[in-house]
Amino acid sequence: MDAFAALFGHFTPSARAFFSGNLCTPFAFDNPDGLGYLHVLKGGRLRLTGAGAAALEIAEPCIILLPRHAPHSFDPDADTGADLVCATVQIGGGQGNPIALGLPELLVIPFATIATIAPTLDLLLGEAFADAGGRQVALDRLFEYLIVQVIRHVVDEGIVEGGILAALADPRLARAVTAMHDDPGRPWTLDDLADQAGMSRTAFARHFRSVAGATPMDYLMRWRMTIAQNLMRKGKPIKAVATSVGYESPAALTRAFAKVVGMSPRGWLSAQTALPG
């Protein structure tokens, strides 16, 4: 069972490296496009402020991930500066992506705690502090791979205490969640999902809600609407979208979509089309 196959099939992470070197003066990060950031601190010391957290002193090599738009600042040590590689990131799929929503606003992961990611960090830092041909595309792809590895680490280590990533860290719930992700068009019932988890209907419903923060059927509806949005962005007609996500008619999809999103599919699509860029 690959718990991430469907998620990454619909939401592909992207990254764009924009800085590598020694940061020696304070710098504020606030991307106008509302993207997240992934920083790799190779060495030195810095003070991080913003991102909804108290000021944080960082004095060891680490990965710093801000998966959603979160303005923040680095104030490097005046003597050593901070050796950094930085990229803007988009986990993919916009606001409905369960991965982006499931991650905390700020993650700081010391190198010492993630030995399995060491080969990727070696490659990334080697590219960042060299001047080889194709450096930009190599860095971008390595940052994208690093995002996947960080998400694996978050789930495997149970770092997130609630939400869908916490559910994926639970072996029983993960089977049910993955089934929903893999086959959103199936007419799932609560009994079906409990069977996937190998639990009784009542125990499954209670445990899912306590971990994920939503009922199984509410999460399934939100997942279906997230996929519907993705398909509509790609130009799929409403009738085909409805069938793909388990609704018998465009009218049934419209009712569910309005309940989750707050407007009709056509209204939402028109709003997306009107956005700049």
Secondary structure in CASP SS format (residue, H / E / C, confidence):
PFRMAT SS
TARGET T0000
AUTHOR 0000-0000-0000
METHOD secondary structure of the structure
MODEL  1
M C 1.00
D C 1.00
A C 1.00
F C 1.00
A H 1.00
A H 1.00
L H 1.00
F H 1.00
G H 1.00
H H 1.00
F C 1.00
T C 1.00
P C 1.00
S E 1.00
A E 1.00
R E 1.00
A E 1.00
F E 1.00
F E 1.00
S E 1.00
G E 1.00
N E 1.00
L E 1.00
C C 1.00
T C 1.00
P C 1.00
F E 1.00
A E 1.00
F E 1.00
D C 1.00
N C 1.00
P C 1.00
D C 1.00
G C 1.00
L C 1.00
G E 1.00
Y E 1.00
L E 1.00
H E 1.00
V E 1.00
L E 1.00
K E 1.00
G E 1.00
G E 1.00
R C 1.00
L E 1.00
R E 1.00
L E 1.00
T E 1.00
G E 1.00
A C 1.00
G C 1.00
A E 1.00
A E 1.00
A E 1.00
L E 1.00
E E 1.00
I E 1.00
A C 1.00
E C 1.00
P C 1.00
C E 1.00
I E 1.00
I E 1.00
L E 1.00
L E 1.00
P C 1.00
R C 1.00
H C 1.00
A C 1.00
P C 1.00
H E 1.00
S E 1.00
F E 1.00
D E 1.00
P E 1.00
D C 1.00
A C 1.00
D C 1.00
T C 1.00
G C 1.00
A E 1.00
D E 1.00
L E 1.00
V E 1.00
C E 1.00
A E 1.00
T E 1.00
V E 1.00
Q E 1.00
I C 1.00
G C 1.00
G C 1.00
G H 1.00
Q H 1.00
G H 1.00
N C 1.00
P H 1.00
I H 1.00
A H 1.00
L H 1.00
G H 1.00
L C 1.00
P C 1.00
E C 1.00
L C 1.00
L E 1.00
V E 1.00
I E 1.00
P E 1.00
F H 1.00
A H 1.00
T H 1.00
I C 1.00
A H 1.00
T H 1.00
I H 1.00
A H 1.00
P H 1.00
T H 1.00
L H 1.00
D H 1.00
L H 1.00
L H 1.00
L H 1.00
G H 1.00
E H 1.00
A H 1.00
F C 1.00
A C 1.00
D C 1.00
A C 1.00
G C 1.00
G C 1.00
R H 1.00
Q H 1.00
V H 1.00
A H 1.00
L H 1.00
D H 1.00
R H 1.00
L H 1.00
F H 1.00
E H 1.00
Y H 1.00
L H 1.00
I H 1.00
V H 1.00
Q H 1.00
V H 1.00
I H 1.00
R H 1.00
H H 1.00
V H 1.00
V H 1.00
D H 1.00
E C 1.00
G C 1.00
I C 1.00
V C 1.00
E C 1.00
G C 1.00
G C 1.00
I H 1.00
L H 1.00
A H 1.00
A H 1.00
L H 1.00
A H 1.00
D C 1.00
P H 1.00
R H 1.00
L H 1.00
A H 1.00
R H 1.00
A H 1.00
V H 1.00
T H 1.00
A H 1.00
M H 1.00
H H 1.00
D H 1.00
D C 1.00
P C 1.00
G C 1.00
R C 1.00
P C 1.00
W C 1.00
T C 1.00
L H 1.00
D H 1.00
D H 1.00
L H 1.00
A H 1.00
D H 1.00
Q H 1.00
A H 1.00
G C 1.00
M C 1.00
S C 1.00
R H 1.00
T H 1.00
A H 1.00
F H 1.00
A H 1.00
R H 1.00
H H 1.00
F H 1.00
R H 1.00
S H 1.00
V H 1.00
A H 1.00
G C 1.00
A C 1.00
T C 1.00
P H 1.00
M H 1.00
D H 1.00
Y H 1.00
L H 1.00
M H 1.00
R H 1.00
W H 1.00
R H 1.00
M H 1.00
T H 1.00
I H 1.00
A H 1.00
Q H 1.00
N H 1.00
L H 1.00
M H 1.00
R H 1.00
K C 1.00
G C 1.00
K C 1.00
P C 1.00
I H 1.00
K H 1.00
A H 1.00
V H 1.00
A H 1.00
T H 1.00
S H 1.00
V C 1.00
G C 1.00
Y C 1.00
E C 1.00
S C 1.00
P H 1.00
A H 1.00
A H 1.00
L H 1.00
T H 1.00
R H 1.00
A H 1.00
F H 1.00
A H 1.00
K H 1.00
V H 1.00
V H 1.00
G C 1.00
M C 1.00
S C 1.00
P H 1.00
R H 1.00
G H 1.00
W H 1.00
L H 1.00
S H 1.00
A H 1.00
Q H 1.00
T H 1.00
A H 1.00
L C 1.00
P C 1.00
G C 1.00
END
